[in-house]
Amino acid sequence: MMSRVVYPVSIRGLTKSYGNFHCLRGCDLEVPSDGVFGLLGPNGAGKSTLLRMLLGFLSITSGEASVCGYDVRRESLQVRRSTAYLPGDPRLYRTMTGKRLLRMFSNLHPSSTLKGCLRVADKLDLDLSRMVMFMSTGMRQKLALSVVLGCEAPLVMLDEPTANLDPNVRQTVLELIREVRDSGRTVMLSSHIFSDIDETCNRVAILRDGKIVTTQTMDSISHSYIVVARCNATESAIPKLLRQAPQLENWHFRAPAFEDGELELHFSGEPSAWLPWLGEQDLQVGRIEKAGVQALYQQYHSHSAGVATSDGKAL
């Protein structure tokens, strides 16, 4: 008999509502182990709400969720023992020195040690002799990161970890996240910075209006391309023109009106599979570029009136 796979995070139909307002609506998600899972979405999409519900800080309206095999509702203490969490707005005791605060937090979590926290603080070049009240916003972010990344819990949840950090420190934080990944542990990373996701994640989910609209591997995203071209065909003729395009994922007009006839085409797979077809069409190709997380995000959050698939259906 095959054993059941225990995912670091598994949710089914997860919903969070306040009266008629829905923060999360029927979300389904499984986060594989040994990787970095990215959460993308605009403010209010539900990213922070999702993380807080998984930790038991917010009650579940409906649906099910488990973390490291523990039910979020019934076993919230075991859930928090298995996780290290960086909130989007960490609050730290202002009258403590940095070192005293690290010592206190390292004694609170069973998977944390002062040695581990000090190692992270040293990598971030943080002065731990200073009191928290005299630290800058960036220094307090470094201190919070030292608390969380110095913990060896099997699941690490990071909500906007590089906020308020300069570019050099940001790169160090991303290296530390990759270290956690390489140690065999799992990271959930919520970020508005596309390059943070590109540089660390194995898989990404995009939220919109409280729903998970897509989940994709970074490998599949890295094999996607954007072609920007002009077309002389009429607007009504374009769906028929593009329907037979090989490995065309979707297309949309670059402008709300079709006056300029400019299209954006999204292809997947190797260019050799679709470039010959592209050369045969009545298209004036302006540029071809590799798509990334940013292009995927814009695909699901575009406000253009002309967004459509190759079958002419609205996204």
C-alpha positions in Angstrom: 0.0 0.0 0.0 1.4 3.4 -1.0 2.0 5.9 1.7 0.3 9.3 1.4 2.6 12.2 0.4 2.8 14.8 3.1 3.3 18.3 1.6 4.8 21.1 3.6 1.6 23.1 2.8 -1.6 21.7 1.5 -4.9 23.6 1.2 -8.3 22.7 -0.2 -11.1 25.2 -0.8 -9.6 27.7 1.7 -11.8 30.7 2.2 -11.6 33.7 4.5 -14.5 36.1 4.7 -15.5 39.1 6.8 -19.3 39.3 6.2 -19.7 39.9 2.5 -16.0 40.7 1.9 -13.9 37.7 0.8 -10.1 37.9 1.4 -9.6 34.4 0.0 -12.0 32.4 -2.1 -11.8 28.6 -2.6 -8.0 28.4 -2.8 -6.4 25.0 -3.7 -2.6 24.7 -3.4 0.1 22.1 -2.7 3.6 23.3 -1.9 6.3 20.6 -2.7 9.2 20.1 -0.4 12.9 21.1 -0.9 12.3 24.3 -2.8 11.2 27.9 -2.7 7.6 28.6 -3.5 6.7 32.1 -4.6 3.5 34.0 -3.9 2.8 36.9 -6.2 -0.1 39.3 -6.3 -1.0 43.0 -5.8 -1.8 44.5 -2.4 -5.1 43.0 -1.2 -4.8 39.9 -3.3 -4.6 37.7 -0.1 -1.0 36.7 0.2 -0.4 37.8 3.8 -3.9 36.5 4.8 -3.0 33.1 3.4 0.2 32.9 5.4 -1.5 34.0 8.6 -4.3 31.5 8.2 -1.7 28.7 7.7 -0.1 29.7 11.0 -3.5 29.8 12.9 -3.3 33.6 13.4 -6.5 34.0 11.4 -9.5 31.6 11.6 -10.6 29.7 8.5 -14.1 30.5 7.2 -14.3 27.3 5.2 -12.0 24.8 3.6 -9.0 22.7 4.9 -5.3 23.4 5.4 -2.4 21.5 6.7 1.3 22.4 7.4 3.9 19.7 7.5 1.1 17.2 8.0 -0.6 19.0 10.9 -4.1 20.3 10.6 -4.1 24.1 10.9 -7.3 24.2 13.0 -6.7 21.3 15.4 -2.9 21.3 15.6 -1.8 24.9 15.4 0.8 24.6 18.1 2.6 21.8 16.1 2.2 24.0 13.0 4.1 26.9 14.6 6.7 24.5 16.0 7.4 23.4 12.4 7.6 26.9 10.9 9.7 30.1 11.0 7.7 33.1 10.0 8.7 36.6 9.0 5.6 38.9 8.9 5.4 41.8 6.5 5.5 44.3 9.4 7.8 42.7 12.1 7.4 44.3 15.5 10.5 44.1 17.7 11.1 45.1 21.4 12.5 48.6 21.1 14.3 48.6 24.5 16.4 45.5 23.8 19.8 45.4 22.1 20.0 43.4 18.9 21.9 40.6 20.6 19.6 40.3 23.6 16.6 40.1 21.2 18.2 37.3 19.2 19.0 35.4 22.4 15.3 35.8 23.6 13.8 34.6 20.3 16.3 31.7 19.9 15.2 30.4 23.3 11.5 30.5 22.2 11.6 28.2 19.2 12.7 24.6 19.5 14.5 24.7 16.1 16.4 27.9 16.8 19.8 28.5 18.3 21.6 31.8 19.2 24.6 30.6 17.1 22.4 30.3 14.0 20.9 33.7 14.5 24.3 35.3 15.1 25.6 33.7 11.9 22.9 35.3 9.9 23.3 38.7 11.6 27.0 38.6 10.8 26.4 37.9 7.1 24.0 40.8 7.1 26.7 43.0 8.7 24.4 44.0 11.5 25.5 45.9 14.6 23.9 43.9 17.5 25.2 46.2 20.2 22.7 48.9 19.2 19.3 49.1 20.8 16.4 48.4 18.5 14.9 51.9 19.1 18.0 53.4 17.6 18.1 51.1 14.5 17.0 52.3 11.1 14.1 50.6 9.3 16.6 48.5 7.2 18.6 47.5 10.3 15.4 46.3 12.0 14.5 44.3 8.9 18.0 42.7 9.1 17.4 41.8 12.7 14.0 40.2 12.0 15.6 38.2 9.2 18.3 37.0 11.6 15.6 35.7 13.9 13.8 33.8 11.2 16.6 32.6 9.0 18.6 31.6 12.0 15.9 29.1 12.8 16.1 25.6 11.3 12.4 24.9 11.1 11.4 22.6 8.2 9.2 25.4 6.7 10.2 29.0 6.4 7.5 31.6 5.5 8.8 35.0 4.4 6.4 38.0 3.7 8.3 40.7 1.7 11.8 39.7 3.2 13.8 42.3 1.1 11.6 45.3 1.9 13.6 48.3 3.0 16.9 46.8 2.1 19.6 48.2 -0.2 20.6 46.2 -3.3 23.8 44.6 -1.7 22.0 43.4 1.4 19.1 42.2 -0.7 21.5 39.9 -2.6 22.8 38.5 0.7 19.2 37.8 1.8 18.5 35.9 -1.5 21.7 33.9 -0.9 20.5 33.0 2.6 17.2 31.9 1.2 18.9 29.7 -1.3 21.0 28.2 1.5 17.7 27.3 3.3 16.5 25.6 0.1 19.8 23.8 -0.4 19.6 22.4 3.1 16.5 20.5 2.1 14.0 22.7 3.8 11.0 24.5 2.2 10.5 28.3 1.8 7.3 30.1 1.0 8.2 33.6 -0.3 5.7 36.4 -0.7 7.2 39.3 -2.7 6.3 42.2 -5.0 9.8 42.1 -6.5 9.9 40.0 -9.6 13.6 39.5 -9.5 13.4 38.0 -6.0 11.1 35.3 -7.4 13.2 34.8 -10.5 16.4 34.3 -8.5 15.2 32.0 -5.8 11.9 30.1 -6.6 11.2 26.7 -8.1 7.5 27.3 -8.5 5.2 30.3 -8.3 1.5 30.9 -7.6 -0.3 34.1 -8.6 -3.2 35.5 -6.6 -5.9 37.9 -7.9 -8.9 39.1 -5.9 -8.4 36.3 -3.3 -8.1 33.5 -5.8 -5.1 31.5 -7.0 -5.3 32.0 -10.8 -2.3 30.0 -11.8 0.5 27.9 -10.4 3.6 27.2 -12.6 7.1 26.0 -12.3 9.9 28.4 -13.0 11.3 25.9 -15.6 8.1 26.3 -17.7 8.2 30.1 -17.3 11.9 30.2 -18.4 10.9 28.4 -21.7 8.3 31.1 -22.6 8.8 33.9 -25.1 7.1 37.2 -25.9 6.8 38.4 -29.5 5.6 41.9 -30.1 4.4 42.4 -33.7 2.2 44.5 -35.9 -0.5 42.9 -38.0 -2.3 44.2 -41.1 -5.3 41.9 -40.7 -8.6 43.1 -39.3 -9.3 42.7 -35.6 -12.0 40.0 -36.3 -9.6 38.0 -38.5 -6.8 37.7 -36.0 -8.2 34.8 -33.8 -8.5 32.7 -37.0 -5.0 33.7 -38.1 -3.4 32.7 -34.7 -5.5 29.6 -34.0 -3.0 27.3 -35.8 0.1 28.9 -34.3 2.3 26.2 -32.7 2.8 26.5 -29.0 1.0 29.8 -28.8 -0.2 30.2 -25.2 -2.2 33.4 -25.6 -2.2 36.8 -27.3 -3.6 40.2 -26.6 -3.6 43.7 -28.1 -0.8 46.0 -26.9 -3.2 48.9 -26.7 -6.9 49.2 -25.6 -7.8 50.2 -29.2 -6.7 48.2 -32.2 -5.7 51.3 -34.3 -2.0 50.4 -34.5 -2.6 46.7 -35.0 0.0 45.8 -32.4 -0.1 42.4 -30.8 1.8 40.6 -28.0 2.1 36.9 -28.5 3.2 34.4 -25.9 4.9 31.2 -27.1 6.2 28.3 -25.0 8.9 25.8 -25.8 12.0 26.1 -28.0 11.9 28.9 -30.7 12.7 26.4 -33.4 9.2 25.0 -33.0 7.4 28.3 -33.7 9.8 30.7 -35.5 9.3 29.1 -38.9 5.5 29.6 -38.6 6.0 33.2 -37.4 8.1 33.9 -40.5 5.3 32.8 -42.8 2.7 35.2 -41.3 1.8 38.7 -42.4 3.4 40.1 -39.2 6.0 42.8 -38.8 7.9 41.5 -35.8 9.2 44.3 -33.6 11.0 42.2 -30.9 11.3 38.8 -29.4 12.3 38.4 -25.7 12.3 35.7 -23.1 9.3 35.9 -20.8 9.8 35.9 -17.0 7.7 36.1 -13.9 6.9 39.7 -14.7 5.3 38.8 -18.0 3.3 36.0 -16.4 2.1 38.4 -13.7 1.0 41.0 -16.2 -0.8 38.4 -18.2 -3.1 37.7 -15.2 -3.3 41.3 -14.0 -3.6 43.1 -17.3 -6.4 45.7 -17.4 -6.3 45.9 -21.2 -9.7 45.5 -22.7 -8.3 43.4 -25.5 -6.8 40.5 -23.5 -7.7 37.2 -25.2 -6.5 33.7 -25.8 -5.7 32.3 -29.2 -9.3 30.9 -29.2 -10.6 34.4 -28.7 -11.7 33.9 -25.1 -11.1 36.4 -22.4 -8.6 35.5 -19.8 
